[in-house]
Amino acid sequence: MTPGNTILNRPLAAPKPAAAPAPAPATRVVIEARNVDFFYHAHQVLFGVSLEVRQNEILALIGPSGCGKSTFLRSLNRMNDLIAGARLRGSLRIDGEDIYAPGSDVIALRRRVGMVFQRSNPFPFSIEENVTFGLRANRLARRPGERVAVVERSLRAAGLWEEGKDRLKKPALALSGGQQQRLCIARALAIEPEILLMDEPASALDPIATARIEELALELKQRYTLVIVTHNLQQAARISDRTSFFLMGRVIETAPTQQMFTHPAVQETEDYITGRFG
């Protein structure tokens, strides 16, 4: 594979944010999937998926549409439970705990594992009320002073404080698309999760807003573990520590991102990242 064919050397479609640091030394495993199969009724969409996610890393999930990336992502906080006929077989553990074991507390799981969706979905409330929605729903930070502190902390973490501090009581829907997506990130961070799942978080944004989301992801990994689904291979190359390539419901290869994009170990991976299919 020649260097000129790699995604790392192609012209970028968006302004390049700060370069992603080199992968950190091995740290503890936060998420561990072993032989995970997933079904919607009789239709199987994941086949024997096994992978690990380490503390304070960004793991990117790439692959063509319909390959199971988002299904796997949603299985990490059991969002698929909301779909009739969905079921998982195999082992999926977070911090060593089987999250699909009988009697598992799904509400507690979703406090630990926040999620940001493909399209921003702010509620038709004020900016402040959006950030504190999870606190109210989970009966956290009951005193007004606590909520004020959480709003500032979360908006700062999402890079939205300076733009929003004078508009806290104003409708969230008046924000731009990129600001709305950062607000949704702030809302997810308000309940202090350990893990943040991001499903195509910049797919509906312009290049400048996309670059800001990428910069934010690099900042957030200092405190959180991130798993991000993206169809943008350049984005995966810019921000992730490791990348996992999904194809037809299976994990084909997982490797440090730069290694995967320059010297993939599997032919299907090379074919995908060089644009031969997908």
VMD Tcl script that draws the C-alpha trace (Angstrom):
set ca {
  {0.00 0.00 0.00}
  {1.66 3.26 -1.07}
  {1.64 6.34 1.20}
  {-0.18 8.34 -1.45}
  {-3.20 6.07 -1.10}
  {-3.66 6.58 2.62}
  {-6.49 8.62 4.07}
  {-3.96 10.43 6.25}
  {-2.42 12.08 3.18}
  {-5.61 13.09 1.43}
  {-6.80 16.74 1.38}
  {-9.10 17.42 4.30}
  {-12.64 18.64 3.75}
  {-12.76 20.53 7.06}
  {-10.39 22.84 8.94}
  {-7.94 20.67 10.82}
  {-8.21 20.93 14.63}
  {-5.35 20.33 17.00}
  {-3.55 17.12 16.08}
  {-4.55 14.06 18.04}
  {-1.84 12.96 20.45}
  {-0.17 9.60 19.99}
  {-2.04 6.68 21.56}
  {-1.49 6.56 25.30}
  {0.16 3.55 26.91}
  {-2.19 0.71 27.76}
  {-4.60 1.63 30.52}
  {-7.37 -0.25 32.22}
  {-10.15 -1.71 30.10}
  {-13.41 0.15 30.68}
  {-15.61 -1.63 28.10}
  {-15.20 -5.27 27.19}
  {-17.32 -7.02 24.54}
  {-16.88 -10.76 24.03}
  {-18.64 -12.70 21.29}
  {-21.58 -10.30 21.13}
  {-24.43 -11.25 18.81}
  {-27.36 -8.89 18.42}
  {-30.80 -9.53 16.96}
  {-33.88 -7.53 16.03}
  {-36.45 -10.32 16.28}
  {-35.01 -13.05 14.00}
  {-32.73 -10.68 12.08}
  {-29.13 -10.87 13.29}
  {-27.11 -7.65 12.91}
  {-23.99 -8.34 15.02}
  {-21.94 -11.51 14.77}
  {-19.40 -12.45 17.44}
  {-18.23 -8.88 18.11}
  {-15.27 -8.75 20.50}
  {-13.37 -5.57 21.34}
  {-12.11 -3.50 24.25}
  {-12.23 0.22 25.01}
  {-9.62 1.65 27.35}
  {-9.88 4.45 29.86}
  {-9.45 7.98 28.44}
  {-9.17 6.95 24.82}
  {-11.22 7.75 21.75}
  {-12.23 4.62 19.88}
  {-13.69 5.29 16.41}
  {-16.08 2.80 14.83}
  {-15.98 2.95 11.02}
  {-17.58 0.93 8.25}
  {-20.25 1.21 5.55}
  {-23.88 2.01 6.34}
  {-25.77 -0.89 7.87}
  {-22.67 -2.69 9.14}
  {-23.72 -2.65 12.82}
  {-21.70 0.30 14.18}
  {-24.65 2.20 15.66}
  {-26.30 -0.97 16.93}
  {-23.14 -1.82 18.84}
  {-22.82 1.75 20.13}
  {-26.42 1.78 21.42}
  {-25.91 -1.58 23.08}
  {-23.35 0.05 25.39}
  {-26.06 1.94 27.28}
  {-28.90 -0.40 26.35}
  {-30.69 2.11 24.15}
  {-31.64 -0.83 21.95}
  {-33.88 -2.05 24.78}
  {-36.39 0.54 23.57}
  {-36.85 -1.40 20.31}
  {-39.28 -4.33 20.39}
  {-37.65 -7.67 19.70}
  {-34.09 -6.49 20.33}
  {-31.89 -8.95 22.19}
  {-28.20 -9.48 22.86}
  {-26.25 -12.69 23.27}
  {-22.69 -12.82 24.59}
  {-20.87 -10.75 27.21}
  {-20.79 -6.96 27.43}
  {-19.10 -5.54 30.52}
  {-18.42 -2.03 31.76}
  {-15.87 -1.78 34.57}
  {-16.16 -5.55 34.87}
  {-19.94 -5.52 35.37}
  {-22.18 -7.47 32.99}
  {-24.62 -4.75 31.93}
  {-27.08 -7.28 30.49}
  {-27.19 -9.49 33.59}
  {-30.69 -10.07 35.01}
  {-31.57 -7.32 37.46}
  {-29.07 -4.81 36.07}
  {-30.03 -1.20 36.82}
  {-30.50 0.35 33.36}
  {-31.14 3.84 34.76}
  {-27.87 3.75 36.69}
  {-26.10 2.48 33.55}
  {-27.34 5.43 31.50}
  {-26.04 7.83 34.14}
  {-22.60 6.29 33.68}
  {-22.78 6.10 29.89}
  {-23.97 9.30 28.22}
  {-24.93 9.57 24.58}
  {-24.93 12.23 21.86}
  {-26.92 11.51 18.73}
  {-26.37 12.21 15.05}
  {-28.66 15.22 14.97}
  {-28.77 17.71 17.79}
  {-31.96 17.27 19.80}
  {-32.26 20.12 22.29}
  {-35.53 20.27 24.16}
  {-37.82 23.29 23.56}
  {-36.70 24.85 26.84}
  {-34.06 27.38 27.82}
  {-30.34 26.60 27.60}
  {-30.20 26.26 31.38}
  {-33.19 23.91 31.51}
  {-31.67 21.73 28.80}
  {-28.46 21.28 30.77}
  {-30.27 20.51 34.03}
  {-32.88 18.20 32.49}
  {-30.99 15.05 33.47}
  {-30.41 16.36 36.98}
  {-34.12 16.88 37.46}
  {-35.07 13.56 35.89}
  {-32.62 11.68 38.11}
  {-33.24 13.82 41.20}
  {-29.66 15.01 41.36}
  {-28.33 18.41 42.49}
  {-31.55 19.38 44.21}
  {-30.39 22.74 45.58}
  {-30.47 25.74 43.20}
  {-26.84 26.55 43.95}
  {-25.78 23.07 42.90}
  {-27.66 23.35 39.63}
  {-26.05 26.71 38.83}
  {-22.60 25.19 39.36}
  {-23.45 22.19 37.17}
  {-24.71 24.42 34.35}
  {-21.47 26.40 34.27}
  {-19.25 23.34 34.60}
  {-21.08 21.45 31.85}
  {-21.21 24.36 29.42}
  {-17.52 25.03 30.00}
  {-16.71 21.37 29.37}
  {-18.69 21.51 26.12}
  {-17.01 24.74 25.03}
  {-20.26 26.69 25.13}
  {-19.96 28.81 28.28}
  {-18.60 31.99 26.72}
  {-21.23 31.90 23.97}
  {-24.11 30.98 26.27}
  {-23.50 32.51 29.68}
  {-25.57 35.62 28.89}
  {-28.35 33.59 27.22}
  {-29.05 30.91 29.82}
  {-32.73 31.79 30.10}
  {-33.24 32.04 26.34}
  {-34.55 29.23 24.11}
  {-32.01 26.58 23.20}
  {-33.57 26.32 19.74}
  {-32.26 29.82 18.95}
  {-28.70 28.47 18.98}
  {-26.89 27.54 15.77}
  {-26.65 23.89 14.74}
  {-23.12 23.52 16.05}
  {-24.02 25.25 19.31}
  {-27.07 23.00 19.72}
  {-24.87 19.92 19.35}
  {-22.46 21.24 21.98}
  {-25.45 21.93 24.21}
  {-26.49 18.29 23.84}
  {-22.96 17.29 24.84}
  {-23.22 19.59 27.88}
  {-26.54 17.96 28.78}
  {-24.93 14.52 28.62}
  {-21.98 15.67 30.75}
  {-24.16 17.27 33.42}
  {-24.86 13.93 35.13}
  {-21.12 13.17 35.18}
  {-20.91 9.99 33.10}
  {-17.73 7.93 32.84}
  {-18.21 7.16 29.15}
  {-19.53 9.30 26.30}
  {-21.00 7.67 23.18}
  {-21.19 9.83 20.05}
  {-23.16 8.65 17.01}
  {-22.08 10.69 13.97}
  {-22.05 13.88 16.11}
  {-20.86 16.16 13.32}
  {-22.56 14.67 10.25}
  {-25.14 17.47 10.03}
  {-22.69 20.32 10.75}
  {-20.67 22.66 8.56}
  {-16.86 22.28 8.43}
  {-16.18 24.95 11.06}
  {-18.67 23.48 13.55}
  {-17.30 20.01 12.77}
  {-13.78 21.15 13.61}
  {-15.04 22.55 16.93}
  {-16.69 19.23 17.82}
  {-13.45 17.41 17.00}
  {-11.42 19.78 19.16}
  {-13.94 19.26 21.94}
  {-13.66 15.46 21.68}
  {-9.89 15.72 22.11}
  {-10.38 17.88 25.20}
  {-13.03 15.59 26.69}
  {-10.88 12.47 26.52}
  {-8.75 13.90 29.31}
  {-11.69 13.17 31.63}
  {-13.88 10.67 29.79}
  {-13.70 7.57 27.63}
  {-15.23 8.20 24.20}
  {-16.62 5.85 21.56}
  {-17.55 7.60 18.33}
  {-19.29 6.27 15.22}
  {-18.26 8.14 12.10}
  {-18.50 7.72 8.34}
  {-15.85 10.42 7.96}
  {-12.56 8.56 7.72}
  {-10.61 11.80 7.89}
  {-12.34 12.57 11.17}
  {-11.43 9.16 12.58}
  {-7.83 9.71 11.48}
  {-7.68 13.13 13.14}
  {-9.12 12.41 16.56}
  {-9.16 8.73 17.50}
  {-6.51 6.74 19.33}
  {-7.72 3.42 17.95}
  {-10.16 2.47 15.23}
  {-12.40 -0.56 14.80}
  {-13.59 -1.46 11.30}
  {-17.04 -3.08 11.08}
  {-18.28 -4.93 8.01}
  {-21.56 -6.85 7.71}
  {-22.01 -7.00 11.48}
  {-18.50 -8.22 12.26}
  {-15.36 -6.52 13.55}
  {-12.79 -7.02 10.81}
  {-9.89 -5.20 12.44}
  {-9.13 -3.05 15.48}
  {-5.80 -1.24 15.69}
  {-4.12 2.05 16.60}
  {-5.57 4.55 14.14}
  {-2.39 5.60 12.38}
  {-1.38 1.98 11.95}
  {-4.77 1.05 10.51}
  {-4.81 3.90 8.01}
  {-1.23 3.37 6.82}
  {-0.67 -0.37 7.19}
  {-3.98 -2.20 7.66}
  {-3.57 -5.87 8.47}
  {-6.65 -7.06 6.58}
  {-7.40 -6.63 2.87}
  {-11.04 -5.65 3.49}
  {-9.85 -2.79 5.71}
  {-7.48 -1.51 3.05}
  {-10.20 -1.74 0.41}
  {-12.57 0.31 2.56}
  {-10.22 3.08 3.64}
  {-8.87 3.50 0.10}
  {-12.40 3.87 -1.27}
  {-12.68 0.63 -3.23}
  {-16.06 -0.01 -1.63}
  {-18.39 1.50 0.97}
}
mol new
graphics top color blue
foreach p $ca { graphics top sphere $p radius 0.5 }
foreach p [lrange $ca 0 end-1] q [lrange $ca 1 end] { graphics top cylinder $p $q radius 0.2 }
display resetview
